[in-house]
Amino acid sequence: MKLVIAEKPAVGQSLAAVLGASEKKKGYLEGNGWIVSWCLGHLADFIDAEGYDPKYAKWRREDLPILPEEWKYVVLKDRSAQFAVLRKLLLRDDVDEVVNACDCAWEGERIFRTA
C-alpha cells in the first residue's frame, strides 16, 4: 500500500478521488492500493523555550541566542486526533511507501515532516 499525506482534507479527498481510494475511514480514505490522509495544517509545533530549560521561561538577553542541539515539537491539542490517525497509518505493516503531497515549499515540507 502507498500512503499519501496531503496538507489539507480537501486536497486529500481530491487526490483520493483520482487514485480510486473511495472507502471512507476516520481521518483517511482507502482503496485501489492507496491510503490517502491529511494534516490539518500544522499538527505539531516547536515547544516553547522553557521546554528546553525552565530558566528560559523569562527571557534574558544574556541567554540569547537559544540554539538547541535538537529541536523539540509538541502535538497541538486540537489536532491530536488526526496526528494519531497518521501515526497509526505510518506504522501499518502493509504501508511500504509514503508520498508527500503537501505544498511544495518549506512550510509544506515542515507540515509533512512533523506529522
Helices and strands as residue ranges (DSSP letters): E 2-6, H 9-19, E 23-25, E 28-31, E 34-38, E 44-46, G 49-51, G 54-57, G 61-63, E 73-75, G 77-79, H 80-90, E 97-101, H 106-113
